[in-house]
């Protein structure tokens, strides 16, 4: 089949790669001058299946109220009075129950664990390099309340068969020697030894080259105007230049911008652009730097070693499509890395960035068919696009190709919101 993939972020490029491996003729369209130039550009760098959790969780509404008065809050709600924001927040609140949290986390873990296995296979097949490390993720707790609160996640991890380690402060310092000077300020940690790290931008561009070798065509600097449909099928896409491209099948992987493109077709996607921030700083003291990823539970910030750099990413800002770089968010990231790994990197040389994470109210991405027979979705991965990219691309390729996916996929479809 001829297939057009809309979007050249990590999700779009992995989709194109697996579709090409399945024998399809694939074209990727993106408005940017290259692959991974938006949300995939400078994310936190963690591939954390075990940490795959929905933001909607019991206690989050109360925490959100508290965070409104916190100087370095992990969640920031800026005044955006539109129906899309209100509807998305209302749906998210409905998912903040223990029952829904358990269901959502379990299906996120299913896809994330499968994705890690797919990445293992891909790495073996291609020898792809992207500053990767396979040394796990350490979630650090600064208070006893945080430490006690991990019991719910441990139950789900145990039920899903995900290996984990509960560590005391000394154990945290043993896993991450850079934490030794501040171990007295740590209550404990939860380590997920099978998690990985890597530079998503490097990975996506390296995989795009692999995809090109398989025959995939990439059309960059190309705006998508609209989808053309007739009856129950999409017949083509109209580009900003007016050119119309036809294909047998279409995959929408435009992240936060997917709902805008599909709305004229009557498809309502509950995907919202939650802004995240990162700083990337050069390492000046390797002994103080993290060896892998450390999750700072207090500020919901990930601190990741990427070669000779440290990537510090986090914060959830509800502000629509606003891309303003706000210094207050930078100070939160600087405080987190300064508290835990002070002196490891040169903050004065840090590069500041923000991106729009495409998040669903239940945290689970939208991967699967729509009511248009030849239009599939692969979007809504939120903070876990890098973690879930290979798995969601593989199951999408199986669906489009008429093969049975290796994991259960029915609950990833848009129909769960019907």
N, C-alpha and C positions, 0 to 999 in steps of 0.2 A: 504493500500500500504506500501511497504518498501521504506523508504526515507533516503538518506544520505545528511546531511547538512555539507558543507565544511566551517569550521570556528567556533570558540568558543568564539568570542567576544560578545558584548551585542546584536548585530544584529543576529548572528548565534544562540545564546542560546534562545533568544525570539522566533525565528523562530521554533526551535526544540520544545519549550514548546507548542506553539499554534498548531503545527502539531500533537503533541502527544495528545493534548486535543481533536483534531478532529478525533482521533481514529487510527492514523497511527503508524507504527513501525519505530522508528527513531533512527539513529546512527549519532553522531557528531564526525567529525575528525578534529584534530588540532595538529600542530607541537609543541605547547607549553606544559609545564607540567601541566597546569590548565586553567580554564576559565578566560577570560578578562586579559590576560597577555601582550597585546600590546596596541593598540590605546584606548581601554576601561579602561586601568589600572589607569591612573591618569589625566583624562580629567577635564574640568573646573567645572563639577558637577552640571550644570544647566539644568533644563528641561524647556525650554523656547519656547513654541509654538508661542507666540506673537512676539518673537524676531527672528523668522525663516525668514531670508532674504538671498538672494544670494549675494555672494561677488561681482559678476559682476553687476555694477550699474552705472548710469550716473555720470560722474565726476571721476570715479575710475582711468582711465588712467592718467588723470592730477595729481591726488593725488599720484599715484604710482611714477611718476617722482619726485614729491616733497619729498616723503618718502625716495627716494634714497639718499638724502642729509641730512636726519634727524637722529640725534644720536640714539633716541629710537623709531625707526620706527616700525609700526605694520605689515608692509609687507617688506620682504627681498628677493631680487632676487639674488641668487648666480649663477655664470657662469656655466650653465649646457647646453652644446650645443649638444642636441640630438633631433631627430625628434619628439619624444613623448612630450617633454617639449614645443617645438616650436608650434606644432599642438594644444596642449591643451591651451596654452596662446592665440593663434589666435582665437580659438573658444570662449574663455572667453571674449575677446575683442568684438567679434560680439554680445555678450549678454549685453554689456554695453550701452544699449539704454533705454529710458524711457518706451517704449512699451514692450520690452522683460523683463525688470525688473518687471513691473506690472504683467505680465503673470507668470513669474517664482515665484515671491513672493506669489501670490495668490494660486498656486498649492502646494507650500511648506507649507503655512498656513493650507491648507485643510488637508494635511497628519499629520502635527504637532498637530493640534487641535484634530483630531480623535485619535491620539496616546495618548494624555493626557487622553481622555475618556477611552481608553482601559486600561491604567495604573491604573486609578481609580478603574475600575472593577477588575483588577488583584489583586490590593492591598486589596480590600474587600474580595476576594475569598481566598487569601492565608495568609493574615496578614504579608506579607513580610516586613522586616525592613532593612533600608539601610541609616541611618542618614538623613532621609527625613525631609523637612520642606515645608510648603505650604504658604509662605508669600510673594510671588511675586518676580518680577525682577525690579530693578530700573536702568535705563540707565541715566547716569550722563553726562551733557554737561558742558564743561569749558569755552566755547566761545559762543558769541551771534550767530555767523555763524552756529555753530553746532546746537544750539537750534532752529534756524529758519529752518534748513535743515530737521527737523523731520516731516515737513508738509506732504511730499510725503508718508511717512510710515503711518502717521495718517489716510490719505485718504484710504489706503488699509486696515488698521485695522478696520476702521469704516465700510467699504464695506463688510468685512468678519464677522462683528458682534463680534469682539474681544474687550472686555472691556479694557479701558486704562485711565490713569490719567496724565494730564500735570501739573507738579509741579514747584513752584518757589523754590529758595534756602531753605527757611524755611520749605516748604513742603517736600523737600528731607531729611532734618534733622529730621523731624517728622517721616518719613517712616523708615529712617536709622539713629538712634540717634548717631551712631559713626561718622557721617559726620558733626555733629554740630560744632566742632572746625575749620572746613575748609569750612563752608558754604559760606563765603565771596569770595571764589575762584571758586564757582559753579554758573553758569548762570541759570540752571534749570534742570529738569529731566522729563523723560517719564517712568511712572510706569505701569507695566502689572501685576495686582493683582492676576491673575489666574496661573501665572507661579510657578514652584516648584524647589526645589534643592534636591540633594542626591548624595551619593557616588556610582558611576556607577560600580566600582569593587565589592563592597559589594552586590549591587543589582544582578549583573550577576551571582555571585557565589551562592547566595541564591536561585535564580531562577533555576540555574542548578540542585540544590538539589531537588527542586520541580519537575523539568522535570524528574530526575532519578526516583522519586516516581511514575511517570506516565509511566515508562518503557523505557525512553530514555537511550541509551548506549553512553557513552562518551569515545572516544579513544584519549587520550592525548599522547604527545611525539611521534606523528605519522606523518611523512612527506608524503605529497601527490606528487607523481611523475608526473602523467598525467591522463587525462581523455581518456577513450577508447570509440570510437564511430563507429557506422555502419549505413550508410544511414542517416536518419534524427533523430536518437536516440543515446543517450549516453548509452552504455551497461555496463560500470563499471569504477572504478578508480584503477589505479595502485599505490600502496604505495611505499615509499622509500625502503622498505624491499623486494619489488618484489611481494608481495601479491596483488591479485586482488579482489576487492569487487564489487559485483553486487547489483543493487537495481532497483526498478520500477521508481524512480524519484530522481533527484539530485537538490540541492539548493546551489548556489555559493554565499557565504557570507564571503569572505576572505578579505574584505576591499581593501586596496591599491594593494594587491597581486592578486586580481581576474583577472585583464587583462592578467597577465603573464600566468596564468593557462589556460585561454580560447583562447589565441591567436593562438595556434596550431589547434584549431577547426575552424579558420577563423572568429572568433568573435572579433571585434575591440571595446573595451570598452573605452569611453573617461573619464577614471577615473585616477586622478593623485595624487601622494602622497605628499600632502602639509604638511610640518612638523609644528607641534605646540609644545609649551613648557608649563610646569607648575612648580610651586614650591608649596610645602605643608608645612606649618609652624604651630607649636603649639601655641594656644592662651595663652597669658600671661596677657592680660587686656580685659576681656569680655565686659566691657562697651564701649570700643573703637572698638570692632570687629563688622563686619556686622551681621545683623540678617538673611539675605538671600543672594541674589546675587546682586551685583552692577556691572554694565557694565561701564567701563571707556571709553567713546567714543574717547578720544584723542589717546589712545594707543591700542584701540580695545582689552581690557583686561577684563576678568571676575574675580571678587573677590567674593568667595563663602564661606559661613559658613557651615562646615561639622562637626557637633558635637563639639569636643574640638579642631578642626583644622580650618585653613583657606587655601583654595585652590585658587591659583592665576594662571589663564591660559589664553593663547592667543598667538598672533604672527602667521603670515603665512610666512613660509620660503620656497621658491621655490628652492629646491636643490636635486631633484630626491629622491633616496632611502637612502641618507646620514642620519645617525643617530647620528652624532657627537653632543655632548652637548656643546654649545658655550656660554661662559661666558657673552658675550655682550647681548644675549637674556635674560639671568638671570637678568642682571642689569635693563633691561626694566621692567620686572615683579616686581622687588624690588622697582623701582621708582614709579610705579603705586600704589601699595599697601601702600608704604611709604607716598606718597602724600595724599592719601585719608583716610588711617587708620593707621597712624604712631603710633607705640608703641603697636598696638593690638596683634601682634604676634612676636615670636622670630625668626628673620631672620637668626641668626647664626645657628639655628637648622633646617633650611629649607631643604627639600629633593627636588632635582632638577631632572626633567624628561622631555623626549620628546617622541612624538608619530607621526605616519604618518596618517594624515586624508585623507580618500579616497574621493576626491572632483571631481564633474563633472563641466563642464564649465558653466552650467546654475544654479548650486546649488541644483538642484532637484535630489534625488537618483534614481537609476535604480532598480525598483521593478516590476518583471513581467516575461513573457515568452521570450524565444529566438527562433531562427528558429529550434532548436532541441526540439522536442515535449515534452521531459521529463526533460528539464533543465530550471530552473528558476533562476533569479537573485534577490539578495537582498543586494545591495552594493551601494557605492557612496554617502553616507550620509554626508560626509564632517565633519563640526563641530557640526552636529546635530544628530549624531548616537544615543546618549542617549535620545534626545528629541523625535526622530521619531521611536525608536526601536519597541515599542509595536504595534504601528499602522501599520508599514510596515510589521511586522511579521504576524499580523492578516489578512491583505489583501492578503499576500502571501499564507497563509494557506487556505484561501477561494479559491484562484485561483487554487491551486494544488488539492484541494478537489472537484473542480467543482461547488462550491457555488458562488453566486453573492456577491462580496464585498459590504460593506455598503456605500462606497464612490466611486466616479469616479476614475478609476485607469488607463485608457488608456494612459494618458500623462505621466505616470511614466515608461513606457516600453522603452527598448533599441531602438525600432523602431522610436522614435522621432528624432533620429540622422541619420536615413537612408537617 
